[in-house]
């Protein structure tokens, strides 16, 4: 589901002059490629300010391509370039010579690259070679605490907040736009003075103030306590002291939840669903009657966000948090604290591990950068570990050395969390893993040949989360059995051309999955699997393949299902045998009414099928990716009403016409996102009449589609509607004509850089316009 919010879209206080200066440097400077360096103390708001400028419409529309990447002190050169390439070219993809590909893709374009948290001259010099010096006004922005990282840059150094600016920010956080009571203003200004001019400290102090009564007496007591703890400091309270104050106000469990952020690499955006699974497996989350433990964990996360200790990176359409991150200063505090309390130890894989080293912590997080050799045994024998984590995750093993991890089970029989997704491990480790009866969380990237038995982990009765990924010729079962505590089962395959996607034989004795909440498969579910589904009464999230050759399972028996993702097989060309049909093959009429989110990929749909889907009374979000519309039209008639739909995303669709007869068909719609719908010629003008609409995003669509979106924006502005945000993003991965703002298909195709969805879309376009016809195909530079 798409996001609607980031930590940077809050109202920015201060730095108005600096923001104007940065915008002028980006847009109105020299035609030569220029570098802008933004420096300042940690916690001052460098990233927040720059992100605000980066997202300004005048800046976004000025550049043909843009990318934002966090470098940090420790970084992987290839990974960084891949991240930049994915933003410039539309999809994240592993390719060979990414530096050369990125340089060629930027050649001739006016681009904007932001490198956040860069620390060294060497890092800048290494990255700088990739960015071409085209005389078209391209810009590179560096954000750093170090002025010495670059010598030939336009330098902007952020000053500390004044007392007035600190007080303005404090009021905004405490009163949410309302006026501060007059009797609190004098003492409030005195409190602001002790924040040292740092926005981060202001936010932390605001959280502490927000927990006490808003009276002059209580604020003066708070001021006195604040002055007492900073008597020996010059210039007011420092960042670390403010973090310490907030930390000590947390409950025991919340302290553990915060310290856990030290386990992750610096500046890593952390997927919330992954984070709370770890928290739950660690036992940090209290079990409450009549409340899902996952919901309790989300409440804990929201508490940390409200305390200004954790920042939101991305939100869902409904405001839920998708990913989060901690500020550098908060992470530094956590690192010091976990070392002091022996809570966790970070081991860098490039460092030689001393076999005589005594490890006294119960948790270890491995950080591996580059392709350094892995020692035979990662941890010495003389330690008592119950949590093993590793980063970054492996996406594809690509012939790398397969690691024998059998020693893990022999050494650490009390393990509760084992996450070895940062290395490929031999499948022969599974019998050893099956003896770890205390495991609650297990994630492995398995390599090898043959198949794995669904009973191979049957001794893990206490397991809460199971995630297994296989590569190439290793066949994983569709599901594992006899796990009575299992709540989340994720079984993935990559590049498994020989892995069967046909239904597995029905086994009547399936048991032990009664509390399962998540079932995420890279195989199909057919009518033969309905016996399994009946044994999953609490399932909330289902993701699986669908095949036109097999009858899809009736899922109306899943009365608590909230999220459904169905996609066509990635191993077969969907145009060879036809896509599964939403109405005929997938039994749309049998979808449970409890569903809130639907994500369809590579499915054949029709206006009538979508109208039936609209009858799902709780549907809030609908995403259609690479779907084929019958007749290439979507007509939403007056009788079709999506009563609760808030978010609609259309990605790589082949529709040419989209009509909406009445705005009453979407009474609650808040977001419409159109990505790569190159055949669509017009955004329905009725969208302008939907008063709830907050976001209309159009990316890489036809120039007439963009023009119609701009007309909608002008129309709503004329009637005084300032709520609607219209985003026009012209970049496109299969076109070589940015300036003409049109799409041309040429003679040769190189799909190496393309994602699965783009490949399907491209094959569909080829089928409609074969070579030698009206359109010819060739590979052109990706936009």
N, C-alpha and C positions, 0 to 999 in steps of 0.2 A: 504494500500500500504506500502511496506517496506521502511525503512529509509536507507540513504546512508551516513549520516553525523551526528555528535554529536558536542557539543561545545568543546569536548576534542581532536578532531582530527586535530586542527590547529598545525602548527609547534611550538614545545616547545623550548623556549629560556632559557638557564641556567639550573642548576640542573643536569648536565650530570653525575657528580660524584655521586650525591645522587641517580639518577636513576639506575646506575650500582650497587650501594650498595643494593638497594631494590631488584633488580632482583637476585643478588647473595643470598640474604637472603631467597628469595622465592624458588629458584631452587636448590641451592647447600648447603643449611644448613643441620641441623640435620634431622634424620628420625622421630624424635618426633614431635608432633604437636607444632608449635611455633607461637607466636604472635608478629607482627611487628607494632610498634606505630610510626606514622608520625605526628609530631607537627610543629607548626609555627603560626605566626600571621595571622589574617584574611586578605584576599586579597593577600596573598603571593603566592598562586598557589598550595596548597597541593592537592586539588582534581584534578586539571588539570594534575599534575605530576603523581599522582597515577593512574589516568584513562589511561594515556599514557602507563604506565608500564603494567597495567591490560590487555590492548589490544595488547601488543606485542605478536607476533606469538609464540616466544619461551616460553612465560609464559602461553598463552592460551592452547598450545598443551601439556604442562607439567602436567596439572591438569585434572582429570576426570570430575569434576564438579566445577562450579564457580558461584558466585552470588555477586551482588553489591546492597547495601541497605543504604539509608540515615536514620539516627536515629533521630537527632535533640534533642532539650531540652525537648520538649513535644512529646511523641510517644505512640502508642498503641502496646503493646507487641504482641498480636495475629496478628494484621495487618502486623507487621514487619516480623514475622515468615512466614506468608502466602506469602509475597513478595519474601522471600528467597526461600521458598519451590517451588514457581512457576518457578523460574529461574533454580533451581537444577533439577526439574522434568518435565519441559517443558511447563506446562500450569498453569495459575492462577486458583485456585479452593478453594472454602470454604469447609473445612473439620472439623471434630470434634477436636480430640486431635492433633493439628498441630505440637506441640512441639515434641511429641513422634514419629509422622510420619516423621518429618524432621530428627530427630536423627537417626532413622532406615535407612532412605534413604541415609544418609551420611556414615553410618557404612561400613567400608571396602574400601571406596573410598579415593583417594587423592584429597582433595577439597581445594578451595581457596574462602574465604569469606571476602569481604571488607565491613566494617561498617563505613560509612562516617559521619562526624559531630556528633560524640558521645561526650557527655558532662560530664557524671557522673560515678563514681565507681559503683553505684547501677545498672545503666543501663547495664554496661559491665558484672557484676556478674550475672544478670538475664539472659542475652543472652548467656553467656558463657556456662551455664549448658546444652544447647541444642547441642553443637558441640562436637562430640566424639573425644577422644584422641587416634586416631589410629596411630601406629608407621609406617606411610607410607609417611611422608613428607607433611602432610596437613599444611595449613597456614591460619591465620586470620590476616587481616590488619585493624588497627584502625586509623582513621584520626580525629584529635582533636586539639583544641587550648589548651587543658589542659593536662599537663604531668602526672597528678596524677590519670588519669582514670584507669591505670593498672600499677602494680609494676614489674611484671616479664615478660617484653617484650624487644625485640630488638628495641632500641629507635633511631629514625632518626629525628633530628631537622633541619628544613630547614632554611638556613641563608637568610638575606636580599640580594636583587640583588646588585651587584656592579654597579658603574656608567657605566662601559663598557657594562654590560648585559642590563641595563636599556636602554642605547642608541641603542643597537642591536635590542631590542624589539620595540622601538619607530620607528626605521627605517623600520622594517619589516611591521609594521602596516600602516605607511605613504606611503611607496614607493612600497609595494607589491613585494619585491624581486629585484626591480631596485636599482641602485646605487644612494645614496644621493648626491646632488650637493656639490662640495667641499666647496663653500662659506657658506653653512649652517651647516657644521660639528661642528665648534667651538661653535656656539650659541646653536646647538642641544644638545651637550654634557652638556652645562650649564643647559638647561631645564631639561634634564634627571636627573641631580643631585638633582633637587627639587622634584623628584617623591618619595623620601623616601625609595627607594629600593623595592617598592611594584608593582608587575605586574598589579594589578587592577588599580592603579593610573596611570601607564604608558598608559594603554589603554584609560582611560578617557581623559588624556592630549592629546593623539594622535588624538582623535575625535575633540577636540577643535582646535588643530593645523590644522587639515585637512580642516577646514572651512575658513581658511584665505589664502591669497596669499603665495606661497612658495618662499619668497624672504627674504634676510638677514634683510632688514629694518623692515618688518612686524614681523619676528620672534623675533627681538630684542625688539620691542614694546610688544610682547606677554610675553617675559621673564621679562621685567620690571613690567608688570601688575601682573605676577606670584609672583615676589619677593615682591611686595607691599602687596599682600594678605597673605603672609606667614612670614612677618617680625617678628611676635611675636611667631612663631613656632620654635621648635628645631628639626633639622634633616630633614627639608623640609616639603612639603605639605602633609597633612594626608589624609587618604581615604575619610573621611566624607567631607572634604573641596573640594576634587576633584569631588565628586559626586554632591556637591552643585553647583560648577561651571558649570558642564554639565547640571544640572537641570535648572538653570536660563537661559540657552541658548535655552531651548525648548519653543515652542509656547504654548499658554494657553491650547489648546486641548491635546497636547502631554504631558503636565504636568499632566493633569487629567488621561490620559491613563497609565502613569507610576505609579501614586499614587494608581491606582486601584489594583496593584499587592499586596498591603498591605492586601487586603481582603482575600487572599488565605493562607492556612496553610503554615508554613515554609517548604522550600525545596520541595514543591509540583510541579510536572511537570504539566503545565497548557496546556490543549488542546486548540490549537489556534482557531479552529472553535467556541468553546464555548466562549473563551475570546472576540473575535470580535463581537459575537452576543450581549454580555453584553455591550461592548463599544457603539455599534450602538443604543441599547435600551436606554442607558444613554444620548444619544445625543452628544457624544464626537466627532463623525465623521461628517465632513461637507458633505453635499449632493452636488455632482458635476454633471453638465450636461454631458450626454453621458458616465458616468462611474458608474459601480456598486458600491454601498456603501461598499460592502464587499471587493472589490479591493482597495478602498481608505483606509479601515481599515488595510489591509495587508501592504500597503505602510507605514502607521504610525508605525506598528510593526517593519518593516524593518529599519525604521529611528531610533527607540530605540535600535535595535540590532546593527546598525552601530555606535551608540553613546556609545557602550560598557556598556549600562545600563541594557540590557536584554540579556540573553544567550540562544542560541538555544540548545534544548535538542535532537530534532529529526527532520530530514528533509525527504521530499518525494523524490521519484526517480528523479523528475524534479527540485529539489533544493528548492521547497516551504517548509515553516516551518510547521511542524506538531504539535510540542509542544515546550514550552519554560519555562524558570525559571529565577529568579533574584538571584544574589549573596546575601549572608547573610547581607553584609554591605549595599547593596543597599536597601534591604528589611527593615533593621533597620532605614535607612534614611527615607524611605516612611512611616514607622510606626510613627516616630516622627513628620513628616510633616502633616499626616492626623489628628493627635491629635491636633497639633498647629492650623491648619486651619479648624478644625471641619468638615473635609471631610468625615470621616468614623469612626465607632466605632466597635471594636472587642469585642464580649461577649463570654466568655468561659462558656460552659454549666455546668461545674462542680462547678462554683461559684454560691452561692446563690444570686439571683437578688433582690435588694432592691426595693420594690414597690414604694418608695418615690423618687427614683433616677430620676433626671432630665437629659434626653438625648437630647442634642442640635444638634447632627448631623442628617443629612437626610438619611444616609446609615448605615446599621447594618449588620455585618457578624458574624454568630454564629459558634463557633468551638466546636465540641462535640467529646470527647475522652472517650472510654469505654462505659458502659451501664448505666451511671448515669441517675437518674430520671429527666424527663422534667417537668418544672413547668406548671401549667394550662395555664398561659398567659406569653409568653416569654418576652414581653415588657410592661413597665408601660403605663398607659393611657396618660400621660402628655408629649408626644413627637410627632413630626411631621416627619414621616418617608415616603420616597418614594422608598427605595430599601431595600429588605430583602433577604439575602443570607445565606446559611448554608453548612457546611462541617464537615466530609467527606460524600460523597453520599452513600445512601442506595443501596445495590445491591439486597439483598433479605431480606424481613421483617422477615421471619422465626419465626412467632408467637409472635413477639415483640408487645408491646402495641401500639394500633392504636390511633393516636393523633387527637383531635378535634380542628381544626384550624379555626372554624367559626368566632372567635373573630377578626381575621385579617381584614376581610372586614368591620366589624362594626367599627373598630378603625381607619383604615388608608384608607380612601376613595380616597386618591391621589396617591396610590401606582402605580409605573410604572414598577418595577421589583420585582417579587415574585418567589424565588427559594427555595422550601421547600423539595428538594430531599434528605435532610439529615435525614428526619423522615418520617414514614408512616402516611398519613393523611386519614381520613374517606372521602369516596366519597360524603357524604352529604354536604361537604364544597362547592361543585361546584355551587349551586344556589347563595351562598353568593359571590363567586368569580365573578360570572357573573355580579355583580353590580359594579365591579372595572373598570369603563369605560376608565381609563387612562392607563391601563396595556399595556406594550409593550413586556414584556418578562414574560412567565409563565411556570414553571416547577414544577410538583407535582408527588410524589410517592403515588398512590391511593390504598386504601384497602377497602374491603367490598365484597358484593355479588350482583348479578343481572347485570344490564347493564346501560350504560350511553347513553343519547340521543345525536345525532350529533348536535342538536340545543341548547345544554345546556350552551354553551358559546357564543351565537350569539350576545350578547351586546358588546363584546370586539372588536369593529371595528378598534381600533388602534393597536391591537396585531401584533407584528412582528415575534416572535418566540413562538411556542407552543410545549412543550414536556410533554407528559403524559405517565406514566408507571403504569401498574396494576399488581397485584399479586394474584395468585390463581384464585378464582371464579368470579372476576370482569371483565365483558366484556366491552371493549372500542369499540366505533365505528371505522370504517376504516378511516374516515376522518370527520373533523368538517367543517361547512359551514358558510357562511355570514361573513367572516373575510376579509375585502377588503385590509388590509395592510399586511396580513400574508405572510411571505417570507420563513419560515422554520417550517414544521410540522413533528414531530417525535412522533409516537404512538407505544409504546412497551408493550408487555405482557411477564410475566415470570411465568413458571410453570402452565400455564393455560390449563390443560388437558381438561377441559370442555368448553374452549373458542372456538367458531366456527371459522374455517378458510375458510369456504365456502364464496363465494361472497355475498355481501349484495344486497338487491333488488335495481334495478335501480330507481333513483329518478331524474326526468327530470329538476327539478328546482334548481339544484346545482348552486350556485353562490358565488361570493366573494373570489375566490382563484386565481384571474388573475395574481398576481405578485409572486405567489409561486415559490421558487427556489429549495427547498429541500422537498422531500416526502420520509420519512423513516418509513416503516411499518413492523409489524411482522405478517401480514396477506397477502393473495394472491391477485393478480390482474388478472382478467379474462376479456374475451371479453365484459362482462356486465359492466365493469368499463371504457370502452373506452369513454363513454359519459363524465366521469370525466376528463380523460386525455386530451380530446379536449379543455377543459376549463383551461388548464395549459400550455399556450403557451411559458412561460419563464422557465419551469422546467429544471434544470441543473443536479440535483442529485436524483436518484431514487434507493431505496432499498426495496425489498419485498420478500415474500415467493413465491415459485412456487409449484404447485401440479400436478401430472400426471393425476388426475381425472378431472381437469378443464382446458379448453383451455386458454392459456395465452394471455393476451391482445396484440394487435398489437401496438407497441410503435413507429413506424416510423413517427407518427404524432408529436412526440416530437422533433422538428427540432433543439432545442438548448441543448439537453441532452448531458452531458459530462461524467458523471459517472454512471455506472449501476452495482448494486449488486443483484444477484439472488441466493437464497439458498433454499434447500429442507426443508420441515417442520421439526422442532426440536421435534415435538410431536409424530412423527410416525417413525417406523423403515423403512428406505428407501429400505431395501431389501425385505420387505413384499410384496410390490406392484410394485417395480421397480422405479428407479429414473426418473424424467422428462428428456426427451431427448432434447438436445440442438437444434438439427435440426428439429425434428418432433413436439415436444410439445411447444417449445419456439419461433418458427417462426424466427429463426436466420436471415433469409434473409430479415426480416422486421425490423431489428435493424437500427436505424438512423445512417447515416454516420458521424454525429458530435461527436460520442462517443470517448472519449480519454482513459477511464479506464473501465475495465470489471473485476468483481470479481464473480466467479461462485463457489458454494459450494453444494456438493451432487447431481451433475448433471451428466447425462450420455453423454459422448462426443465421437467423433470419429475423425480420421485423416481428413476425408472429411469435417466434421463440422468445425474443426479448420481452414482448408484451406479457407472455406467460410468466417470465421471470419477475416482472414487475409486481406480480401478485404475492410474492414472498413478503409478508407484512413487516418483517424486521430487517430487510436488506438495507444496509447503510453505505456499502462501498462495492463498486463493480469495476473490474479491470478486464479489458479485452485486449489481448496481445496476439498479433499475427493471426487473427481470426478471419475467415472468409465469409463475407456477407453475401447471401443469395441475392442476385440481381444488383449487387454493388450499391444497394440503397438501404438506408435505415429510416423508415417513416414511423414517427411516434404519433399515433392518432390520439384524439381527445379522450378515448376510453382507457388509454394506457396511463396508469398513475403509479409512480414510484413513491409511495407514501413517506418513506423515511430515508430515501437515498441522499447521502451527503456528498459523496465523492464518486466521480465518473472519470475513468482514465481509458483512453483509446490509444493503443500503441501499435504502430506498423499495421494498420488496417488498410484494406483495399477499397473501402467505400468511396464513391464519388459524390453521392448526394446524402445529406442528412437533414431531414425536415422534422420540426417540432410544431405541431398544430397549436398547442396551448401551453402557456407557462405553468398551468395547473398540473401538468404531468410530472413536474419536479418541484413540489411545494417546499422541500427542505434542502435542495441542492446548494452546496457551498463551494465545491471545487469541480472544475472541468479541466482536464489535462489532455492535450492532443500532442502526441509524439510521432513523427515520421509518417503521418497520414498524407502521403504525397499526392494521392489521387483526389482527395477531398478539395473542393473548390470554394466552399463557403462555410463559415460557422453559422449555425442557425441564429437568425436575428432575434428569435424569441428568448434567447438567453439573457438579453438585455432587460427583459421584463420579470426575471426571477429575482425578487428582492432579497433573497437569502444568499445569493451568489457572492462569494468573496474573492475567488481566484479563477482566472481564465488564463491558462498557460498554453501557448502554441509554439512548438519547437519543430523545426525542420519540416514544415509543411509548405504547400504551394504559395506563391506570392499573393494570389487572390484570397487565399484563406487568411493569411496574415492581415491583409487589407480589411477584410470583413471583421476581424477581431478588433482592429484599430477603430473601426466605425462604431462597434459596440461600446468601446471605451469612451469615445467622444459623446455618444448618445447618453450614457449614464452620467457623464460629467455635466452635460447640459441640463439635466433634471436635478442636479445637486446631489447625486449619489456618489459619495467619496469612499464607499466601502469596497467597491470592486477593484481588485488589483489585476491588471492585464499584463502578462509577460509575453513578449515576442522574442523567441530565441531562434535565429536563422540558421545555426550550424547544422550540417547534414553529412552523414558519413559516406554517402555514395554519390556525391555530386562534386564536380570540380568547378562550379561557377557561382561563387559567392556573390560577386559584384552584380551579376545579372539577376540574382535572386530567383533562379529558376532551376529546373532539374533536367538533366540530360543523361541518358543511359548509353554506354559506349561499348566497344567490341569485346574486350577481354575481361575476365572476372578473376579476382584473387580474393577468396573468402577467408584467407588465413587470419585476418584481423577481425573478422565479423563474429558477433555473438550468435547463438542458436536462433534467436528470434529474427535477427536481420537476415540470416541465411534463408530461413523459410520465406520471409517477405520477398527476398530477391529472387528466389526460385519461382515464386508465384508471378512476379512481374515478367520474368523470362518466358513463362508459359503463355502469358497473355500476348506478349509481343516477341515472337520468335526472331532469331537472327535473320536478317535479310528483309524484315518487315519494316514497319514505320519507324521503329526504334532499333538502334544497334547498341551493342554492349561492349564496353571495354573498361578496364580498371582505371580510375582517375584518383587524384589525390583526395583523401578523405577530409571532409570539412567538419 
